[in-house]
Amino acid sequence: MSPARPPFPLGRFLRDGVFAMLLNVLCALTLTYVLGNGGGFGPNLLASMCIGTLAWAMIDGGRLLIWGECARPNWLVFAGLVAVAVPVAQVAGMTLTGLLLGARINGFSSLSRTSMTGVAFTLIATGAATLFFTSRDRILRAEARAAQQEAHALQARLQALQAQIEPHMLFNTLANVQGLIALDPARAQHMLDQLIQYLRATLSSSRAEVTTLGQEFALLDAYLGLMQVRMGERLRYQLALAPELAACQLPPLLLQPLVENAIIHGLEPKIDGGTLSVRASRDAGRLLLEVADSGLGLAAAPASKGTRLGLANTRERLQALYGSAARLELLPNSPEGALARLTLPLTP
């Protein structure tokens, strides 16, 4: 089955027509005031408009119809199109000019030896317009290729950052399982079962380019369930997500390092543990995500390599995806603990 032909780019065709009309005016000025062609500017402008518009419609319209907006034309076929369109536009344009002026002008007379100057001028003008349009298309194709390469590079960079986050959580959990094997084998087995359940839940979405807020909260629920096996009653958590925000899109595993930092550096070192809350809300047309804990707070949290890696990766992913439209803030929580606040563009 042959690939479907792309729709005719009418907007591009009409934009090209604006340039064609400007070229027609330039041709009329050249014929009247440079070449000294008789008849005055008005008739020359009308003739230029008739001939130039027909030539533009056949050449540019044919090019866009056959090759589309982005494909490179076959130059042999395109030269044949120009060779046919120029004399046809000359004859039909002069005939139309005569009808509009109320004069009897035989379009074929413009192809006679005495009027070959007009044909040559039409050919030169058409060649200049063709050169302009094809040069512009070459620039647009180069820009499109550069944008595509930049998008591929950005995606590879984001995947590399995401790949750094996932092993960080996995290695920490496996280290905890290893520590529990000798002390509490049953609890270690339960934790391993929870880890397998979490990995199954993340398998389909961890390599995706985007996820939904509902899926992200479901993964956090699985992760926090895994952490609760390790910490027992010392860890209490709450997930607050309004149903109307569940379908909002965001990068996968964006909240994971923030939740992990809250547990490792805020709640786990605290003797009686505490509560972790993850909240999503809408604020002035933006998505507000908050990870709050009642742990030791920012001053007591060690600036470990893991903390710096998780936060640095989160900030770098935000910068790559949203630029200045997103930000990550670390604030004191009230009455105790720390608060990580993410502000993102709201993407339904």
Secondary structure, DSSP 8 states (H G I E B T S, - for coil): ---------HHHHHHHHHHHHHHHHHHHHHHHHTS--TT-HHHHHHHHHHHHHHHHHHHHHHHHHHHTTTS---HHHHHHHHHHHHHHHHHHHHHHHHHHHT----GGGGGSGGGHHHHHHHHHHHHHHHHHHHHHHHHHHHHHHHHHHHHHHHHHHHHHHHHHHHHHHHHHHHHHHHHHHHH-HHHHHHHHHHHHHHHHHHHTTTT-S-EEHHHHHHHHHHHHHHHHHHHGGGEEEEEEE-GGGTT-EE-TTSSHHHHHHHIIIIITTSTT-EEEEEEEEEETTEEEEEEEE-SS-TTTS---HHHHHHHHHHHHHHHHHHGGG-EEEEEE-SSSSEEEEEEEE---
